[in-house]
Amino acid sequence: MIIGVLNQKGGVGKTTLSLNLASAYADEGRKVLLVDADPQGSSLRWSSARAEGLAPLFPVVGMAKPSISRELPVMAKDYDVVVVDGAPRVSELGRAAIMASDMVLMPVQPSPFDIWATEDTVQLIREAQHFKPSLIAAFAVNRKIANTAIGRDVLDAFAEADFPVLKAQVTQRVLYAESAMQGLSVVEVARYGDAAREIRKLAAEIRRFAGEERKAA
């Protein structure tokens, strides 16, 4: 399965979510590949920050080029799960990453501005589905502020959205930044902590969602 993590709005925690989801799947014993399709190369920099001698959980490769839509499906055959850290902004790279994916996960912060800003990404996915009807998509609430009304009400705000919102939500936590600085994930730093629990829950829901959507198709 190729999971493209994309949102044309920057600052939604796309890279953080990508690398931590990849880590959660690797921790389950799956063969995982993380693809950095963002010209900024944040996932590649995260990988290079890992301490020398500490074996990586999975390979990270750069593929910020339009040919990703052709090359990645071939490469993905050697892996159980491929997570794509996609490019922000409406661009040829974004379109190509969407076409390469089996599922597009759109991280959004629980803010009306972030919700409104998803329209361009949704449009790109709708266009891609004309050429790839099997493509599925969902929103994931990221960087939720705990115990706030806007965090609790975000599902209502998406009531009219084109795609479903996954129930598992990821809370804003300092641990995400602290672990990333070391080239690590929250699953590695605090295996049984709240952050790791949330990421595992989201990873499991993505698998279920993808399986259910494929059966429905």
Residue pairs with C-beta under 8 A, 6 or more apart in sequence:
1 80
1 81
1 82
1 102
1 103
1 207
1 210
2 72
2 73
2 76
2 82
2 84
2 100
2 101
2 102
2 103
3 21
3 81
3 82
3 83
3 84
3 101
3 102
3 103
3 104
3 105
3 206
3 210
4 84
4 86
4 97
4 98
4 100
4 101
4 103
4 104
4 105
5 14
5 17
5 18
5 21
5 83
5 84
5 85
5 86
5 104
5 105
5 107
6 14
6 84
6 86
6 87
6 94
6 97
6 98
6 104
6 105
6 106
6 121
7 14
7 88
7 106
7 107
7 108
7 117
7 118
7 121
8 88
8 89
8 90
8 94
8 117
8 118
8 120
8 121
8 124
9 88
9 114
9 117
9 118
9 121
10 88
10 89
11 109
12 107
12 108
12 109
12 114
12 142
12 143
13 107
13 109
13 142
13 143
13 170
13 176
14 38
14 85
14 86
14 88
14 107
15 38
15 42
15 43
15 46
15 85
16 142
16 176
16 180
17 105
17 107
17 140
17 142
17 170
18 34
18 43
18 83
18 84
18 85
19 34
19 43
19 46
19 83
19 85
19 180
19 185
20 176
20 185
20 186
20 187
20 199
21 83
21 199
21 202
21 203
21 206
22 32
22 33
22 34
22 57
22 58
22 81
22 83
22 185
23 57
23 58
23 185
23 186
23 187
23 188
23 199
24 185
24 187
24 196
24 199
24 200
24 202
24 203
25 32
25 80
25 81
25 83
25 203
26 32
26 57
26 58
27 57
27 187
27 200
28 203
30 80
30 81
31 58
31 78
31 79
31 80
31 81
32 57
32 58
32 79
32 80
32 81
32 82
32 83
33 58
33 59
33 60
33 61
33 75
33 76
33 78
33 79
33 81
33 82
33 83
34 43
34 47
34 58
34 59
34 60
34 61
34 82
34 83
34 85
35 43
35 60
35 61
35 62
35 63
35 68
35 72
35 82
35 83
35 84
35 85
36 42
36 43
36 44
36 60
36 61
36 62
36 63
36 64
36 85
37 63
37 64
37 68
37 84
37 85
37 86
37 87
37 93
37 96
37 97
38 64
38 85
38 86
38 87
38 88
38 93
39 64
39 87
39 93
41 62
41 64
42 85
43 60
43 85
44 60
44 62
46 60
46 180
46 183
47 56
47 60
47 183
48 183
49 180
49 181
49 182
49 183
50 56
50 182
50 183
50 184
51 182
51 183
54 183
57 185
57 188
63 71
63 72
63 84
64 87
64 93
65 93
65 96
66 92
66 93
66 96
67 96
68 84
68 93
68 96
68 97
68 100
69 96
69 97
69 99
69 100
72 82
72 84
72 100
73 100
75 82
76 82
84 97
84 100
84 101
86 93
86 94
86 97
86 98
87 93
87 94
87 97
88 94
90 120
90 124
94 121
94 124
95 124
95 127
95 128
98 104
98 124
98 125
98 128
98 135
99 128
99 131
99 132
99 135
101 135
102 134
102 135
102 136
102 210
103 135
103 136
103 137
103 138
103 206
103 209
103 210
103 213
104 121
104 125
104 135
104 136
104 137
104 138
105 137
105 138
105 139
105 140
105 206
106 118
106 121
106 122
106 137
106 138
106 139
106 140
106 163
107 139
107 140
107 141
107 142
108 114
108 115
108 118
108 139
108 140
108 141
108 142
109 141
109 142
109 143
109 144
110 141
110 143
110 144
110 145
110 148
110 150
110 151
110 153
110 154
110 157
111 150
112 157
115 154
115 157
115 158
118 139
118 161
122 137
122 161
122 162
122 163
125 135
125 137
125 163
126 162
128 135
129 135
133 217
134 214
134 217
136 209
136 210
136 213
136 214
137 163
138 163
138 164
138 165
138 166
138 206
138 209
139 158
139 161
139 163
139 164
139 165
139 166
140 165
140 166
140 168
140 169
140 170
140 202
141 151
141 154
141 165
141 166
141 169
141 170
142 169
142 170
143 170
143 171
143 172
144 151
144 154
144 169
144 170
144 171
144 172
145 151
145 171
145 172
146 171
146 172
151 169
154 165
154 169
155 165
158 165
164 209
166 202
166 205
166 206
166 209
167 205
168 198
168 201
168 202
168 204
168 205
169 198
169 202
170 195
170 198
170 199
170 202
171 194
171 195
171 198
173 186
173 194
173 195
175 186
175 189
175 190
175 193
175 195
176 186
176 195
178 189
179 185
179 186
179 188
179 189
182 189
185 199
186 193
186 195
186 196
186 199
187 196
187 199
187 200
190 196
